[in-house]
Amino acid sequence: MTYTVSVLVALAVAAIVDLGLLRTFLLGRRVFWVSYAIVLVFQLVVNGILTGWPIVRYDPRTILGTRVVEAPVEDLLFGFSLALLTLSIWVALGRRAARAPHGPGRARRRSPAA
């Protein structure tokens, strides 16, 4: 399996988790895109260094060849998938904690008889 195919699978999984499984719908929220823009800036810096100074090398047969600041476009898409999946899980867990009967972060007190 090429890196490109792996990235496409990761994108699909992240989108399915966001939109279908957890129903957090981050892809449709402006706050997500603003947050991702911040992540992207730092990803470009780090990825540019790692791939620009050949610390990390890619087999040209496994990538498309399109690069942004020395980073293969696949790296950017994979980073997007990771950010989307992580934030979708974060939002879903936050919703779950908010719905807990005793509120988030509160432990249930045990009665002395228990």
Backbone as numpy.savetxt, mean C-alpha at the origin, in Angstrom:
# Nx Ny Nz CAx CAy CAz Cx Cy Cz
7.44 -16.07 -13.63 6.59 -14.89 -13.63 7.48 -13.65 -13.63
7.20 -12.72 -14.51 8.00 -11.50 -14.58 7.59 -10.54 -13.48
8.46 -9.56 -13.23 8.16 -8.53 -12.24 6.92 -7.76 -12.65
6.76 -7.51 -13.92 5.59 -6.78 -14.41 4.31 -7.52 -14.08
4.27 -8.82 -14.31 3.08 -9.62 -14.00 2.83 -9.61 -12.50
3.87 -9.74 -11.70 3.72 -9.72 -10.24 3.12 -8.41 -9.78
3.56 -7.32 -10.37 3.05 -6.00 -10.00 1.58 -5.87 -10.39
1.20 -6.35 -11.55 -0.20 -6.29 -11.98 -1.09 -7.11 -11.04
-0.60 -8.25 -10.59 -1.35 -9.06 -9.63 -1.48 -8.30 -8.31
-0.40 -7.67 -7.85 -0.43 -6.90 -6.60 -1.42 -5.74 -6.70
-1.43 -5.06 -7.84 -2.39 -3.97 -8.04 -3.83 -4.47 -7.97
-4.09 -5.57 -8.63 -5.44 -6.13 -8.64 -5.87 -6.55 -7.23
-4.98 -7.21 -6.52 -5.30 -7.65 -5.15 -5.58 -6.45 -4.25
-4.74 -5.43 -4.32 -4.93 -4.24 -3.49 -6.26 -3.56 -3.80
-6.59 -3.43 -5.07 -7.86 -2.79 -5.45 -9.06 -3.63 -5.01
-8.96 -4.94 -5.15 -10.06 -5.82 -4.72 -10.25 -5.73 -3.20
-9.16 -5.71 -2.46 -9.26 -5.59 -1.00 -9.88 -4.26 -0.62
-9.43 -3.17 -1.26 -9.95 -1.83 -0.94 -11.43 -1.71 -1.30
-11.77 -2.05 -2.52 -13.12 -1.79 -3.02 -14.12 -2.90 -2.70
-13.66 -4.14 -2.73 -14.59 -5.25 -2.57 -14.60 -5.90 -1.20
-13.44 -6.26 -0.71 -13.38 -7.03 0.52 -13.60 -6.15 1.76
-12.77 -5.12 1.92 -12.89 -4.26 3.11 -13.83 -3.09 2.89
-14.11 -2.77 1.63 -15.02 -1.68 1.27 -14.63 -0.35 1.94
-13.33 -0.06 1.94 -12.84 1.20 2.49 -12.88 2.31 1.44
-12.88 1.95 0.17 -13.01 2.88 -0.95 -11.98 4.02 -0.91
-10.75 3.68 -0.54 -9.70 4.70 -0.50 -9.39 5.25 -1.88
-9.54 4.43 -2.90 -9.23 4.88 -4.26 -10.09 6.07 -4.68
-11.22 6.24 -4.05 -12.10 7.34 -4.39 -11.99 8.54 -3.45
-11.01 8.51 -2.56 -10.88 9.58 -1.57 -9.69 10.48 -1.88
-9.95 11.77 -1.81 -8.88 12.75 -2.06 -7.74 12.61 -1.04
-8.09 12.37 0.20 -7.07 12.27 1.25 -6.09 11.13 0.94
-6.57 10.05 0.36 -5.67 8.96 0.00 -4.66 9.42 -1.05
-5.15 10.11 -2.08 -4.27 10.54 -3.17 -3.26 11.58 -2.70
-3.65 12.44 -1.79 -2.70 13.42 -1.22 -1.64 12.68 -0.41
-2.08 11.73 0.40 -1.14 10.92 1.20 -0.19 10.14 0.29
-0.75 9.56 -0.76 0.09 8.78 -1.66 1.12 9.67 -2.37
0.75 10.90 -2.69 1.69 11.82 -3.33 2.91 12.05 -2.44
2.68 12.15 -1.14 3.79 12.32 -0.20 4.66 11.08 -0.19
4.04 9.91 -0.13 4.78 8.64 -0.17 5.59 8.54 -1.46
4.98 8.92 -2.57 5.61 8.82 -3.88 6.89 9.64 -3.97
6.88 10.84 -3.41 8.09 11.68 -3.44 9.26 10.95 -2.78
9.02 10.40 -1.61 10.10 9.70 -0.91 10.46 8.38 -1.59
9.48 7.73 -2.17 9.77 6.50 -2.92 10.68 6.81 -4.11
10.42 7.89 -4.81 11.25 8.27 -5.96 12.68 8.57 -5.53
12.84 9.25 -4.42 14.18 9.56 -3.92 14.94 8.28 -3.61
14.36 7.44 -2.78 15.04 6.20 -2.36 15.24 5.26 -3.54
14.21 5.07 -4.34 14.31 4.16 -5.47 15.30 4.69 -6.50
15.31 6.01 -6.68 16.27 6.61 -7.61 17.71 6.33 -7.19
17.96 6.42 -5.89 19.31 6.13 -5.38 19.64 4.66 -5.56
18.73 3.79 -5.16 19.01 2.35 -5.22 19.21 1.84 -6.63
18.43 2.36 -7.57 18.55 1.87 -8.94 19.50 2.72 -9.78
19.70 3.97 -9.38 20.62 4.86 -10.11 22.08 4.51 -9.87
22.40 4.17 -8.62 23.75 3.69 -8.29 23.60 2.19 -8.31
23.89 1.47 -9.20 23.39 0.10 -9.36 23.50 -0.78 -8.11
22.80 -0.36 -7.05 22.70 -1.20 -5.85 21.69 -2.31 -6.12
20.59 -1.93 -6.77 19.56 -2.88 -7.17 19.52 -2.89 -8.69
19.60 -4.07 -9.25 19.56 -4.21 -10.71 18.40 -5.12 -11.09
17.85 -4.86 -12.25 16.74 -5.65 -12.76 17.13 -6.30 -14.06
16.69 -7.51 -14.23 16.88 -8.20 -15.50 15.96 -7.51 -16.51
16.51 -6.95 -17.58 15.69 -6.23 -18.55 14.56 -7.07 -19.15
14.70 -8.39 -19.10 13.65 -9.26 -19.65 12.43 -9.35 -18.74
12.54 -8.88 -17.49 11.43 -9.03 -16.54 10.68 -7.73 -16.27
11.13 -6.62 -16.88 10.46 -5.33 -16.68 10.12 -4.71 -18.03
9.24 -3.71 -18.00 8.85 -3.04 -19.24 9.97 -2.19 -19.82
10.80 -1.63 -18.94 11.90 -0.78 -19.40 11.65 0.70 -19.18
10.40 1.09 -18.96 10.09 2.50 -18.68 10.55 2.83 -17.27
11.28 3.94 -17.15 11.81 4.34 -15.85 11.38 5.75 -15.51
11.20 5.99 -14.22 10.91 7.31 -13.68 11.96 7.57 -12.61
12.78 8.60 -12.81 13.91 8.90 -11.91 14.70 7.62 -11.64
15.11 6.97 -12.67 15.91 5.74 -12.63 15.16 4.50 -12.15
13.98 4.65 -11.58 13.24 3.51 -11.04 12.33 2.92 -12.11
12.32 1.60 -12.26 11.37 0.99 -13.18 9.94 1.34 -12.76
9.09 1.56 -13.72 7.70 1.92 -13.43 7.04 0.85 -12.57
7.48 -0.38 -12.69 6.93 -1.46 -11.87 7.15 -1.19 -10.39
8.31 -0.64 -10.03 8.58 -0.33 -8.62 7.57 0.68 -8.08
7.24 1.67 -8.88 6.28 2.68 -8.44 4.90 2.07 -8.27
4.52 1.21 -9.19 3.21 0.56 -9.09 3.15 -0.41 -7.92
4.25 -1.10 -7.66 4.28 -2.01 -6.53 4.19 -1.22 -5.22
4.90 -0.09 -5.14 4.81 0.77 -3.96 3.39 1.29 -3.76
2.73 1.63 -4.85 1.34 2.06 -4.78 0.47 0.95 -4.20
0.67 -0.27 -4.67 -0.10 -1.41 -4.17 0.11 -1.61 -2.68
1.35 -1.51 -2.24 1.66 -1.68 -0.82 1.00 -0.59 0.02
1.07 0.65 -0.44 0.46 1.76 0.29 -1.05 1.59 0.36
-1.67 1.25 -0.75 -3.13 1.07 -0.78 -3.56 -0.07 0.14
-2.88 -1.19 0.06 -3.25 -2.34 0.88 -3.07 -2.03 2.37
-1.94 -1.44 2.72 -1.68 -1.10 4.12 -2.71 -0.13 4.67
-3.00 0.93 3.91 -3.95 1.93 4.39 -5.38 1.38 4.42
-5.73 0.50 3.50 -7.06 -0.11 3.52 -7.24 -0.94 4.79
-6.24 -1.71 5.12 -6.30 -2.53 6.34 -6.36 -1.62 7.58
-5.55 -0.57 7.58 -5.53 0.39 8.69 -6.92 0.99 8.91
-7.54 1.46 7.85 -8.87 2.08 7.94 -9.90 1.05 8.42
-9.85 -0.15 7.88 -10.80 -1.19 8.27 -10.64 -1.55 9.75
-9.42 -1.66 10.22 -9.19 -1.97 11.63 -9.65 -0.82 12.51
-9.45 0.41 12.06 -9.92 1.57 12.82 -11.43 1.59 12.94
-12.11 1.25 11.85 -13.58 1.17 11.89 -14.04 0.09 12.85
-13.35 -1.03 12.80 -13.70 -2.16 13.67 -13.52 -1.78 15.14
-12.42 -1.11 15.46 -12.16 -0.69 16.83 -13.20 0.33 17.30
-13.62 1.21 16.40 -14.61 2.23 16.76 -15.97 1.60 17.04
-16.25 0.46 16.41 -17.54 -0.22 16.62 -17.53 -1.15 17.83
-16.36 -1.33 18.44 -16.28 -2.23 19.60 -17.20 -1.71 20.70
-17.83 -2.60 21.48 -18.80 -2.17 22.47 -18.24 -1.21 23.52
-16.99 -1.31 23.82 -16.39 -0.46 24.85 -15.52 0.63 24.27
-15.58 0.82 22.95 -14.78 1.86 22.31 -13.35 1.40 22.10
-12.62 2.14 21.29 -11.24 1.74 21.00 -10.33 1.92 22.21
-9.50 0.96 22.45 -8.48 1.06 23.48 -8.97 0.86 24.90
-10.23 0.57 25.07 -10.75 0.37 26.43 -10.93 -1.11 26.69
-10.39 -1.53 27.78 -10.52 -2.94 28.16 -11.80 -3.11 28.97
-12.39 -4.25 28.84 -13.58 -4.57 29.61 -13.18 -4.87 31.05
-13.87 -4.27 31.99 -13.56 -4.54 33.39 -14.25 -5.83 33.81
-13.53 -6.58 34.59 -14.12 -7.82 35.12 -14.69 -7.54 36.49
-15.81 -8.15 36.71 -16.40 -7.98 38.02 -15.64 -8.84 39.01
-15.67 -8.49 40.31 -14.93 -9.28 41.32 -15.41 -10.72 41.38
-16.64 -10.97 40.99 -17.18 -12.33 41.07 -16.66 -13.21 39.93
-16.12 -12.62 38.88 -15.70 -13.40 37.72 -14.41 -14.08 37.91
